[in-house]
């Protein structure tokens, strides 16, 4: 698990913006990048929690509040990052309305549908739009956090599934539009136990939860963070427009009842 006190204060000179970083996968990505020497700007709607997380992560973390569906806030936030650090090398679009379960289709409101798509799909578009000039200047990269639910569904997940499917299409469209200066890829997590440590201790996962995965366990935020960090690195310089599934093999498992 992540050592939240990790990092010796060193800085590799590169700056990453990570959205939805106050908790869960976004926070795990921020912590991983900081451990690798990045300066990370965390953003989230939850200002109190986001500011606390940045404080815990140390000197290489900085927090700004942002609703990624609001173009004015996105534009202002990106300007703050440039004003503070003078550059931007990576964008990680993780912010999302994450609970995939809505009401039934017959009771799904258009307002809820529009909000989910505005955050989960419109947000990454707006961030790419306003970050592109600065990412281009440094040969930067974008990673969008999609989901295995872009290809598989449970009942009553229409808005979430549609938003993540659209995000995969947006990813390869951006890769073609922004290349070769900016690489754009997507990571699709499966079942990731991104709960707070206290909740994991209070309600531990079962052996069945773990055993059903071909990899033998449920995923962790570190599994996703490691993939994101690699995609942002120079080692992935020939990789763009792709989806990387991090799900312990579940989407390759044929299941019959």
N, C-alpha and C positions, 0 to 999 in steps of 0.2 A: 504494500500500500504506500501511498505518497507520504513522504516525510515533509510536513508543511514547513519545517524550519530549514529545509535543504537550500543549498546555494551559498556561496562564499562571498557574494557581493560582486563577483566578476560579471562582465558584460561583454558580449560578443559584437556589440555595435549595431545589432539589428533590432527592429521594433515590430511587434506583432499586436494587432487588435483582435481581441477575442470577445465575441458577443455572447450574451447569456452565461456569463462567467461567475455568477455569484454562488453557484452550487453545481453539483452533479458533474456531468461530462465536461461542461465548459470550464469549471473550476479545476478539474483534473488536467485539462489541456494547458491552462494557464500555469499551473504548478510545474508541469513537465517542461514547458518551454523555458520557464525561469531557471530551472535546474540546469538547462543546457546553455544558459547565459544570455537569453533574450531579455530585452525590456518588453514587458507585456502590459498593454492597456486593457483592463477588464471593463466591460460594459454590461449593464443589466437594468431592468425596470426597478428591481429591489435595491434602492440606493443604500439603505442601512446595511443590509447584508453584504452588498458588493464592496462598500467601503471597508467593512470589517475584514472581509476576505483579503483585500489588497494589503491591509495593514499586517495581517498574519503572514502573507507571502513575502513581505520585506521590501527593500529599497527598489528592487527591479519590477515592482508592481505598482500600477497607478489605476485609479478607478474614475470613470465618468458614467453618469446616468444616461440612459438612452432607450427610447422606444423605437425599435428598428423599422416599424411601419410608418413612422412620421418622418417625411423627407427633411423637414426643417431641423429636427433633432439630429438626424444622421449627418446632415451637412455641417451643423454646428459642432458636433462631436468630432468629426474628422478634422475640422479646422483646429480644434483644441489639441488634438494629437500632434498635428504639424507644428502648432505654436509651441508646444512643450518640448518636442523631441527633434523637430526639423526634418523628419523622414518617416516613411512607413514601408516595411519590407514584406509584411504578411498580413492577410486577413483570414480569420477563421469565423465562419458564419454558423454559429451554434444556437443562437436564440430562437426559441420556438414555443408555441403553445403545445406542450409535450404530451398531454394526456390524449391518447388516440381515440378514446371512447366518447362518443357524443350521445345524444338521444337517438331514437330511431329516425330513419330517413323521413318518415311522415311528420315528425315533430321537429326536425332540424330547421332552425331559423336561418334565414338568409343573412341576418346580421352576424350570427356565429360563424357561418361558412365564410363570409367575407373577411372577418377578423382573423381566422386561422390562416387563410391564404395570404392576407396582407402581411402577417408576421412571418410565416414560415417560408413564403415564396417571394413576396414583395420586398421583404427586408433584405435578403441577400442581393436582389437586383439593385436596390438603392445603395447598399454599401459598396457593391462593385462599381457602380456608376461614379460615386464620389471619391472612392479610394484609387480608382484606376490610374489617374495621372501620377500619383505619388508612388504607387507600386511599379509602374512602368519605368520610372526614373532609376529604380534600383534592381530591376530584373526580379520583381517580387512574385509571390504566389498566393493563390486563394484556395482554401479548402472549405467546402460546404458540407455540413452534417445532414445527411439525408436519413434514410431508414430502410430496413428490410421490408417495411410495410409499403414501400413503393411498389413491391412486386408480389406481396402476400397480404391477405387481409383477414380480419375477424369481423363479425357483424358490427355495424354501427360505427364505422371508422372512416366514413366517406371524406370528410374534410381533411383529416390528417393524411390519409393515404394519397389523396389528390395533390395535396401540397408537396409531399415528398417526391411523388412521381414527377411533378413539374420541376422540382429542384434538380433532379437528375438531368432533365432536358436542358434546363438553364445552364447547368454546369458545362455540358459539351458545347452549347452555343457560345458561352463566354470564352471557353478555351480557344475556339476558332476566331472569335472577334478580337480577343485581346492578345493572342499569340503573335509573334514568338516571345515578346518581352515579358508577358505575364502567363504563368501556368495556372490552370484551374482544374481541380479534381474534387471528387466527392467521396466521403466515407459514410457507409451505411451500417450503423451498429445493429446488432440483434438484441438479445436480452442482456442488458448491462445493469448490474446492481449498482446504481448511482445514488442510492439512499445515503442519508447522513449516517455516520458511524453509530450513533446512539440507536437509530432505528434498526440498523443491521444487527446490533447486539440484542435488541429487544425481540426482533422477529427474524431469526436466522433462516436462511433458505434451507430447504430439505435436501436429502440425498437424491431424491427423485428429480428435483429441480436441476441439480448438477449432472446426474447420470444420463439424462435424456440428450445432452449435447454430445456430438461426436468427439469434441475436445475434452469432455469429461468434467466440465464445470461451466457455471454461468460467467459471463464476462465481467470485467472490472473497468473502471474509468481509465486505468493505466493502459489497458489493451487498446483503447481508442486513441488515447493521447500519444502513444508510441507511433501509431500509424500516421497521425496528423503531423507529428514532428518530422517523420521521415519525408512525407510529401512536401514539407516546407524546406527541406534541406537541399543542398546542392547535389546530393546523391540521387535525387529524383529529377534531375534536370531534363531527362528525356521522357518524362511522364506527364501527360496532360490530357484533359477531356475524359478521364476514366473514373469509374466507380470502384471502390475497394470495400468489400463486405467483411465486416468484423463481427462474426456471429457464432463462432465455435462450430461451424459446419452445419448449422440447423437448416439453412435453405437448400442444402444438398441432400437432406435426409428424407427418404420416401416414407411416409407415415400412413398406415391403414388402420382404421378402427375395426 
